[in-house]
Amino acid sequence: MAKNLIIYYSRRGQNYVGGMVRDLAKGCGEWVVEYLQKVMDADTFQIETVKSYGVDYRGALLVAKPELDRKARPELKAYIDDISAYDKIFVVGPSWYGLYPMAMYTQLERLDFAGKTVNYVVVHEGSGLGGVPESMKESCKGAVIGENLAVRGVEVEKLEAEVTEWAKKLL
Ligand SMILES: Cc1cc2nc3c(=O)[nH]c(=O)nc-3n(C[C@H](O)[C@H](O)[C@H](O)COP(=O)(O)O)c2cc1C
């Protein structure tokens, strides 16, 4: 049976959801990862930065924007360096200023994706896929970039069917 890997970033705490700032006990992307795990045999790798963005939404913006502007590659608590055991890679992360958080690229740029297909989900509040497709082509060296899905965070609790239907076609 094909072995899959889900690489994801999701931030709990205050976030911009449905036009307002809300406190999330579970990040929107975490819902997506759980849906994916229900339809596939997958290991998961959660991207966590050494430096916290804090639980405060506006505080997170203040840290994230300069990182974006200088194309920072924030240090992670742990890295995955070998994905040779996996056939398909799924990436899940939020839109932060139209791209994945810079920490996602810290991880993706370390990997050799030769022979791997990468499908990815962008969780957002209006930006859709934004610049993520272009960034995935640049950051996933050697990968076949497969399908993508944009998911609105505010609706994520109702989107299990949509996410699983998308994923099943890729297995
Ligand atoms: C630093 C930061 C920047 C964001 N920038 C955008 C954006 O450009 N476009 C957008 O639609 N949503 C943006 N959002 C909202 C998140 O993408 C949205 O709340 C998402 O559902 C969060 O997923 P998570 O809970 O898995 O981290 C931003 C949120 C944060 C914290």
The ligand as a Tripos MOL2 file, in Angstrom:
@<TRIPOS>MOLECULE
LIG
   31    33     1     0     0
SMALL
NO_CHARGES

@<TRIPOS>ATOM
      1 C1          0.0180   36.1190   10.0650 C.3       1 LIG1
      2 C2         -1.2790   35.8130    9.3650 C.ar      1 LIG1
      3 C3         -1.4830   36.2450    8.0500 C.ar      1 LIG1
      4 C4         -2.6620   35.9180    7.3680 C.ar      1 LIG1
      5 N1         -2.8030   36.3210    6.0660 N.ar      1 LIG1
      6 C5         -3.9080   35.9210    5.3750 C.ar      1 LIG1
      7 C6         -4.0440   36.2600    3.9930 C.ar      1 LIG1
      8 O1         -3.2120   36.9020    3.3700 O.2       1 LIG1
      9 N2         -5.1610   35.8170    3.3540 N.ar      1 LIG1
     10 C7         -6.1290   35.0910    3.9680 C.ar      1 LIG1
     11 O2         -7.1060   34.7360    3.3110 O.2       1 LIG1
     12 N3         -6.0180   34.7620    5.2850 N.ar      1 LIG1
     13 C8         -4.9430   35.1640    5.9900 C.ar      1 LIG1
     14 N4         -4.8120   34.8200    7.3160 N.ar      1 LIG1
     15 C9         -5.8510   34.0120    7.9340 C.3       1 LIG1
     16 C10        -5.4950   32.5240    7.9410 C.3       1 LIG1
     17 O3         -5.0550   32.1020    6.6670 O.3       1 LIG1
     18 C11        -6.7340   31.7020    8.3070 C.3       1 LIG1
     19 O4         -7.2530   32.1150    9.5510 O.3       1 LIG1
     20 C12        -6.4390   30.1980    8.3400 C.3       1 LIG1
     21 O5         -7.6700   29.5170    8.4410 O.3       1 LIG1
     22 C13        -5.5600   29.8130    9.5050 C.3       1 LIG1
     23 O6         -5.2750   28.4290    9.4800 O.3       1 LIG1
     24 P1         -4.6960   27.6920   10.7930 P.3       1 LIG1
     25 O7         -5.7450   27.8750   11.8730 O.co2     1 LIG1
     26 O8         -4.5610   26.2590   10.3910 O.co2     1 LIG1
     27 O9         -3.3820   28.3060   11.1450 O.co2     1 LIG1
     28 C14        -3.6710   35.1650    8.0320 C.ar      1 LIG1
     29 C15        -3.4700   34.7790    9.3550 C.ar      1 LIG1
     30 C16        -2.3070   35.0890   10.0210 C.ar      1 LIG1
     31 C17        -2.1080   34.6400   11.4600 C.3       1 LIG1
@<TRIPOS>BOND
     1     1     2 1
     2     2     3 ar
     3     2    30 ar
     4     3     4 ar
     5     4     5 ar
     6     4    28 ar
     7     5     6 ar
     8     6     7 ar
     9     6    13 1
    10     7     8 2
    11     7     9 ar
    12     9    10 ar
    13    10    11 2
    14    10    12 ar
    15    12    13 ar
    16    13    14 ar
    17    14    15 1
    18    14    28 ar
    19    15    16 1
    20    16    17 1
    21    16    18 1
    22    18    19 1
    23    18    20 1
    24    20    21 1
    25    20    22 1
    26    22    23 1
    27    23    24 1
    28    24    25 2
    29    24    26 1
    30    24    27 1
    31    28    29 ar
    32    29    30 ar
    33    30    31 1
@<TRIPOS>SUBSTRUCTURE
     1 LIG1         1 GROUP 0 **** ****
